[in-house]
Amino acid sequence: MKFGPLPVTQTLGTMLVHGQTLGGQRYRKGHVLTAGDVAQLEAAGVAEITVAIFEPDDVDENTAARRLATAAAGQGVRAGIEGTGRVNLFSEHNGLVTLDTAAIDRINSIDEGITIATLRPLDRVEGDQVVATVKIIPFAVTEQNLVRAEAAAREGASSVSVRPYRSRKVTLIQTQLPGLKQSVADKTNDVIRQRIEAMGSELSEARMVAHTTASIAEELSSAVGTGAELILVIGASATVDRQDEIPVAIAQAGGTIDHFGMPVDPGNLIVVAHIGDVPVLALPGSARSPRPGGNDLLLERIMADIPVDSAHIMSMGVGGLLKEIPSRPMPRTEAAPRRQRSAQSVASYAAVILAAGQSSRMGTVNKLLIEVDGKPMVRHAIDAARAAGADPIIVVTGHAAEDVGGAVGDDVTLVHNPDYKQGLSTSLRAGIGAVPDTCEGALIALSDMPRIKPKHIQQIMRAHDPDEGHVICVPTWQGKRGNPVLWDRRFFDDFMSLGGDVGAKHLINENADLVVEVPIEDDSVLVDVDSPEALADLAAQGMEIKT
């Protein structure tokens, strides 16, 4: 690929390498210049621009990313949608990431422009979580180097795979000493059950026995005999030696101690064993807490049928200090992907228009019924959303519901919020609750912003890109954030838990890394009409007002 400045007259079919405004026209990075573009640039007096020219052996960034991602995706992994030289790889189910680290290193050493980044080996993931990303850094790479990278990705084991958990019947045995409260045992049952169920298994039995070798051995034998596929033991007293009660009981039940202890904190005092084909874990006291520890690292591997032996356990010291970490990195579904669509399909977004307020600052007039340019103010929001492609249009009413409902027409879904006086959250819950399951997201719009146009909403919708982590799309003007905001449906549960007279601003702050700001060409996204002064400003801008 050739890269550099060229006279405009020689740029037909070349690719623009910088997003910029030329001759009054905004051009995006990567835009391929047409004859019309060249003519417009010449007419504007532009003499030279920096472009990229593909050579015969070049493969464009998106094609290269797609090919390498396809080669690298192993069992339990699928490739997402290519864009800007990037393709994310997603897990198809819950499990543990397995990597051919040597293959990953080989790929990254072939060409500085060909890269693949992954999670750590044996990281725990959920379905639809990003596990790796392929990024082609320049606009193109050579076919020769791409073929070498594909070959490296396919050599031996698949480069990136996800081992699924296997469902098992799990038995929990707790031992008891005088002074152990029943509430502690009950809480431990709940914590262990949650751990097991999160990996697709069930806690089929929970037993209490005396903290004696004979009692523990008897219960272990009974659990094996009744079909347990994994046995967890947690003692009323910590296991501090191979000759302590629990390890000796395992041996008496016909088991073998595979390893005692591990270089992970919390979790040092763990026993790994087996009775026949049934794995046994004697858990440390820290397992009574939901806080992640060494027991989780081993339990995950067992559930994914990954062998656990002494060598594996003793290699866990690097990164094994978990004690001061508030929470071990758990599955991140923030980057959950948009499923691949056909060329003909498009995203489906609902519009939720909030029209339940009392408009008290406007005085005795209901602002939503004021005619602006010949139609009720609330109708502007509806028409803009519909023209932009939103469907369905959901209008949430509250105060003066009959009047507002009559003004919006019969081409919308009306949702009445009888609790509107209790605050904005009640209207958000009512609106989101009416969004169909088929919608990928919802545009939350105010009903008193008549300057919002379909083009503004379309810009916001186009910014929604789950593959890139762009799932909260906020319009801005000169750096200030406004409305309407597009929310991916993953946040719908958060909306349903809102309370009081608050909106969703705190969700934006809490998920800052998932927010994409969408610059708008004017200040319409900042202007809501909630007072006589704001109405007068609207009239001063040339809009016809009739109260």
C-alpha positions, 0 to 999 in steps of 0.5 A: 500500500502506498501512503502519502499526499497526491494532487487532487486530480490524481486521487480518483479511487484512492482512500482518504486517510484522515477524516476532515472537512474539505470544500465544505463537505465532511469526509470520513477516514477511509472514504474512497474518493469518487469522480464527484468528490474529486470534482468538488474538491477541485472546485473548492480549490483543494490542491493536494490531499493525503491518501492511500493507494492499494497495490495488487497484493494488498488485502483491505483491513476489513477483509483481512480482519474477517479472514484472520478472525475466522481462522482463529475462532475455535470451539465455542467461539464465533466471529462478530462483524467487521468494521474499521479493521476490527473483528471481535471474537465472542464466546458462544456459551459460558465457560473458560477461555482456552488459548494456544498462546504460542500461536497467538505470539506467532500471529502477532510477530508476522506483521506489525499491522496484524494483531490479535489480543485475547483475555487471559488463559482460563478466564471465566466468560459468559455467552456473547462476551468478547474473548479476543479482538483481531485488529488490522492497524493499517488500511491494508496488509499483504496477502502473503503476510495474511496467509502466514497469520491464518496458518499460524492461527490454524496450527495445532489447537485452535487459537481461541476456544471456550471450554463449556461447563459440564452440568453435574450433580454436586453434593455439599458436606459441611462438618459441625462442631459445638458453637457453629450457628445454624445460620452460618451453615445455611448461608454457606449452603446458599453461597455454594449453591449460587457458585454451582448454579452459575456454572450450570450445575445443581446442588443436589444435596447439602448434608451436615455431619459431625467433624470426625473422621468416621462421620465424614468418611461415611458421608463421602461414601454415601454421596458417591453411592447416590450418584454425586458427580462432584463432592464439596466438603467444608469443615467447621475447622480448617484443614491444616495438614494431610493428617487432619480429619477431612484428608484422612476421611477421604482416604478412608472412603477409598479416595486419593489426595491429589494435592494439599494447599495452593499458592493463592490467597484467599484459598491456601487451605484447600484439598484436591482429591478424588474417589474413583471418578468423582472429584472431591474438593475440601474447601477453605473457610473463605469459601463460605464468602461469595468473595472469589478465592482459590476455590473458584479457580479450581472449581471452574476448571473441574466444571469445564473438564480441565485437568487439575493436578499438582503442577497446575496448582503450584503454577498459580502463584503469579497472580494468585494474590486475590486478597486485596482485590474487591472482586475478581474480574468476572464475565463482562457482557458490556461488549455483547455483540449484535448478531450478524444480520443479512444485508437486507436486515436493519436494527430495530429500535423503539422510541419511548416518548415521555409525555406524563409531566404536569408542565408546571413551569409553563403555568396554566397551559399544557405545553405539550398541546401548544401548536408549534408550526401547525401541530401539537408540540408532542407530535414533533417528537413522534414524527421525528422518531417515526421518520427516523425509522423507530418502531414502535412509537411508545408515548407515556402519558400521565397528567391530562392523559386524555388531552395528550392522547387525543393530540398524539393521534392513533398511530402510536402505542399509548401507555398510561402511567398512573403513578406519574406524580411519584417521579420520572422513574415511573414513566421510564419503567412504564415506557421500557416495559412496553418495548417489544422483545424484538427491539435491540434498543430504545430511544428515550425522548422528551416530548418538549423538544420540537427542534429535534429532526429525523436526521438527528435521531438517525445519527444517534441510531447509526452510532449504536454498535454493540460490537464496538461497545457503543451501547449508550448513544448520547447526542452532543453539541459543542461538548454538552450532552443532550437528548434523546439518548439511545439505550441498548436493551441490556439496560432495560432491567436497570430501567425497571429498577429505577425509583423516585424522581430520577432519570437514567443519568447515573446509569450513563456515569456508571457505564462511561466506557460504554457511552459513545458521544454523537456530535450534532450539527446544532444545539437542538439536542439541548433545547427543551421548551419548559417555560414561557421564556423558552417558548418565546425563544422558539418563536424568536427562532422563526417557529410559529407558536399558537397557544 
